[in-house]
Amino acid sequence: MSTKPTTQPIQNSDKPLEELQDESILKLLQVLDKVRAEEMSCDDFFDQLDQFVEREVKSKDAAMIMPLIREHLDLCPPCSDEYEALLTILENIQEE
C-alpha cells in the first residue's frame, strides 16, 4: 500500500497561513531594500568601466566577477552605450 503525499501547505499551528505569507512578503521587501542600497551610481560605474571591459574582452566573465556593473548596464542606457562603444574599440584593437 502506497501513501500519497499531501499537497496542502505546511502551516505553523500558532499563525494562520495568511499571516505567514505577509511575513514572507515583508522579508522579501527587506531583502530588496538592501539590494537597492548597493546600487551603483554612474560615477562609480565609470570608475570601473575600463576594468570591466578589459575583463570581458579577455575572459568573458566580467558579469560574474563584477555583478553590480552588469546590473547597472542593464538599468542605465547612457552607461550601456558607453560600455558598448568601449567594448567595440577594444575588440577591434585586439583583432588587429
C-alpha positions in Angstrom: 0.0 0.0 0.0 1.5 3.3 -1.0 0.6 6.6 0.6 0.1 9.7 -1.5 2.0 12.8 -0.3 -0.2 15.6 0.8 -0.3 18.8 -1.3 -1.6 21.1 1.5 0.9 23.8 2.6 2.5 23.2 5.9 1.2 25.7 8.4 2.6 26.9 11.7 0.0 26.0 14.3 0.4 29.3 16.1 -0.1 31.5 13.0 -2.6 31.3 10.2 -1.3 30.8 6.6 -2.2 34.4 5.6 -0.1 35.9 8.4 2.8 33.7 7.3 2.5 34.9 3.7 2.5 38.5 5.0 5.7 37.8 6.9 7.3 36.3 3.8 6.4 39.3 1.8 7.9 41.7 4.4 11.1 39.7 4.5 11.3 39.8 0.7 10.8 43.6 0.7 13.6 43.9 3.3 15.9 41.9 1.1 15.0 44.1 -1.9 15.6 47.2 0.1 19.1 46.1 0.9 19.8 45.3 -2.7 18.8 48.8 -3.7 21.3 50.2 -1.1 24.1 48.5 -3.2 23.0 50.1 -6.4 25.9 51.7 -8.3 26.0 55.3 -9.4 27.1 56.3 -12.9 30.2 57.9 -11.4 31.1 54.6 -9.7 30.3 52.7 -12.9 32.7 54.9 -15.0 35.5 54.4 -12.4 35.4 50.7 -13.1 34.3 50.6 -16.7 37.7 50.1 -18.2 38.4 47.1 -15.9 35.1 45.6 -16.7 35.5 45.9 -20.4 39.1 44.6 -20.4 37.9 41.6 -18.3 35.0 41.0 -20.7 37.3 41.0 -23.8 39.9 38.7 -22.2 37.9 36.1 -20.4 34.1 36.8 -20.9 33.5 36.5 -17.1 33.2 40.2 -16.2 29.5 40.0 -15.3 30.1 37.2 -12.9 33.1 38.9 -11.3 31.5 42.4 -11.2 27.8 41.9 -10.9 26.9 45.4 -9.8 28.4 46.8 -13.0 26.4 44.3 -15.1 23.2 45.3 -13.2 24.0 49.0 -13.8 24.4 48.3 -17.5 21.0 46.6 -17.7 19.4 49.6 -16.0 21.2 52.6 -17.5 21.0 53.2 -21.3 23.6 56.0 -21.3 26.2 53.9 -19.5 25.3 50.9 -21.6 26.1 53.0 -24.7 29.5 53.9 -23.3 30.2 50.3 -22.5 29.2 49.1 -26.0 31.5 51.8 -27.6 34.5 50.9 -25.4 33.9 47.2 -25.9 33.8 47.7 -29.7 37.0 49.6 -29.7 38.9 47.1 -27.6 37.6 44.2 -29.6 38.7 45.9 -32.9 42.1 46.6 -31.4 42.5 43.0 -30.3 41.6 41.8 -33.8 44.4 43.8 -35.4 
